[in-house]
Amino acid sequence: MQIEQLQINKIDNPYKVSSVEVGQHFYWQIGNFQVHAQVLITSLIVVTILVALPATTTGKLQSIPKGTQNLIEYVLESIRDLTRTQMGEEEYRSWVPFIGTMFPFIFVSNWSGALFPWRIIHLPHGELAAPTNDINTTVALALLTSIAYFYAGLHKRGFSYSGKYIQPTPILLPINILEDFTKPLSLSFRLFGNILADELVVAVPVSLVPLIVPVPMMLLGSFTSAIQALIFATLAAAYIGESMEGHH
């Protein structure tokens, strides 16, 4: 293990700005790589929940769903409807697994930050928080969406997909290219900013009045977290559906 802290006032080389970190962070040294342990721990917890929940539920499926099986089927139907709405009846089926992975991960990650008392788990440096409270996580999710976006367009339309950059006129080529760069930026910073703001809004009342008063804030945070997961999944499906338009 290795713990590293970098103070902003020690940056004497402008090319090292990318290494600036706010606060203290806990790292694991795995081979030649340094892993942000805080995010890895919380991400593994979220993934464990997502794997364990359906695994324990689908062991004995019932023709008339009850309890957790009913919840899982409802979530699946909602994801299928969302994907169908954004991509169309012909194309949506192959993308349900992708959207169905993105939405639950973001949803549970956001809720873990709003409801789970991560601060009771003490680390040598820093503290645990929702995975989506880290910009690296949201950027990774946005980049996966961009990769899926380009793959869908090239897979369905071939090289004619590049023709969209000069539509309706070649003059708009720089703007159309810039648009593809702003989509992942928008996705990542929207999610990161909202989740970070929600956790800060809850943290201040909790530090001042630990009982009762923060509860409405936590409920509001859980509602906002669910909305942000829905927005991300909807935009991801819409971008992928948009890239496949024009295929005949």
N, C-alpha and C positions, 0 to 999 in steps of 0.2 A: 504494500500500500504506500501511497505517497500523497502528501497533502501540500497543496501549492496555493499561494495567495499572491495576487499581483495588484499593487496599488497604482491608481491612476497617476499620482504625482511622481512616480518613478519612470514614467515613459519619456525617455529622452530621444527616441527615434520615431519620427512620424510613421515609418513603415511598420511599427509594432502596434498600431492602433487596433488591429484586428484581434490582438491578444488581450485587450483590456477586459477585465471582469469586474462586475459590481458585487461587493461583499465578499464573503468567503465561500469556498466550494470544496467539496470532498471528492477526491479522485481515487480511482483504482488504477494501478499500473499492471496491464496485461501484456506481457511481452514488450514490444516496442511501442505500444499504444497506451495512451492515457484516456481512461474512460470516466465520464462524469457520473460518479456512483449514485448521486442523489436521484438523477433522472432514471438511471438504469434500475434502481431498486423499485421505485414507484411504478415504472413501466412493467416490470416483471410481475408486480402485484396485480396490476390491471389485467394483464394477459392471463394470469392464473385464474382470476375471477371469470373472465370471458370464456376460458376453456372449461373450467370446472362446472359452471352453471348449466350449459347444454349437455355436458357429459353425464351429469347426475340426473338430468331431467329426461333425456331421450332413451334411457335404458329400458323403461317400460312405457312405451307410447300407448295412449288410449284413443279410441275412435272419437270419443267425446272429451276434448281436452279440459283439464282442470288444473288449477293452481299455476305452478311455474311453467308447465307445458303450454297452458293457455297464453301466458305472458310472452313466451318465446315465439309462439306462432303469430301472435298479434304484431310483435316487432318485425318479424320476417315479412308478413303481409304488408306492413307499412313501408318497409324498404323496397319491396317489389313494386308497390304502387308509385312510390316516389321515382324510382328508376324508370318505370314505364312512362310516367308523365313527361319526364325530361328527355327521353331517348326515343320514344315511340314503340309501338307494339312489335315491330320486326327486329329491333336491335337490342332491346333492353335485357333479354335473358342472360346473355353472356357476361353482362356487366353487373348483375346482381351480387355476385361474390365480392367484387371489388368495393362497391358502395356498402355492401353488407359487412365488410371488414372495417372500413373507415368510420362509419357512423357509430357502431358500438364502442370502438376503441376511444374515439373522441368523447362520446357521451359519458362513459364510465370514468375516463380520465378527468373530465371536467367536474363530475359529481364527486369524485374522490377529493378534489381540492376544496369543494364547497362544504362537504359533510364530514369527511374523515379527519379526526384530530391528529394530523401528521406530527405535530410538535411534541407529542408525548414520546416519540421515538427520538432519542438523543444521538447525535453524530459528533465525531471529533471536531468537525467544522461544518458550518452551514446547517440547514434544516431541510427536511423533506417537504415536497409540495407536489401539486398535480403535474403530471408529465407535460401537459399542454401549457404549463406556466413557464416552460423553458423554450426559448426561441428556436433552438436546434430541433426540437421535436416538431414544432409547427412548420418549420421550413422543410423538414424531411417529408412531412405529409403533403405539403404543397408541391414539392418536387415530384413525388410519386403521382400526384394528380396530373402534373404537366406531362410526365412520361406517358401516362395512360392516354392523355389527350392527343399527343402526337402519334402514338401507336394506333389509336382508333382511326384517326384520319388517314394515315398512310396505309393501314390495312384495308380500309374500305374503298379508298379513292386512288390509291397508288400515287404516282408522281403528280397526278392532276391536283392533288391536295395543295401543292405549293401555289397553284393558281389563285387561291383565295387571297394571297398577299397583294395581288394587283387588281383586286376587285373593289369598287366598280371602275377604278382608274389607276394606272401605274403610279400616279403622283402620290397615292396613299401608301405606297410600299413601306416607307420608314415608320409610319404610324401603325400599320398593321403588324409589322415585326415587333414594334415596341409594345403593342397590346399583349402579345404572347409572353413578354417578360413581366408585365405588370400583373398578370393574373396570379402567378404563384406568390408574388410580393403581397398582393391584396389578401389572398387566402391566409398566408402565414401571419401577417401582422394583425389582421382583424381578429383571428382566433387568439393569438398571444396577448394582444392588448386588452381584450375583453376579459380573459381569464385572470390576467395579472391584476387588472383593476378590481375585479370581483373579490379576489383574495385580500387585496389591500383594504377594501371597504369593510370586509368582515374583520380583519386583523385589528383595526383601530378600536372599534367598540369592544372587542373581546379583551384587549389589553387594558381598557379603562374600566369597563363593567363586565366582568366575566360571565355573569348569570342573567338569563331572561332577555335582556336588551338585545344581545346579538342574534337571537333566534329569528326575528323577522328578516334580518340581513342575510342570514344563512338560507332561509327559504327563498328570498329573492335571488340569491346567488345560484341556488340549484335550478331555479326557473331559467335564469339567464344562461346558465351552462348548457341546459338542454336545447335552448334556442340556438346557441352557437354551434352545437353539434349538428343540428338540423340544417342550419344555413350552409355550413361547410359541405355536408353531403349533397345538398341540393345544388350548390354551385358546381361541385365536382361533376355531378351527373349532367348538369346543363352544359358544361364545357365539353365533356366527352360527346354528348349528343350533338352539339354544334359542330364539332370537328367531322362528324359523319354525314352532315347534311350535304345534299347535292349529289349523292351517289345514286346512279340510275342503272 
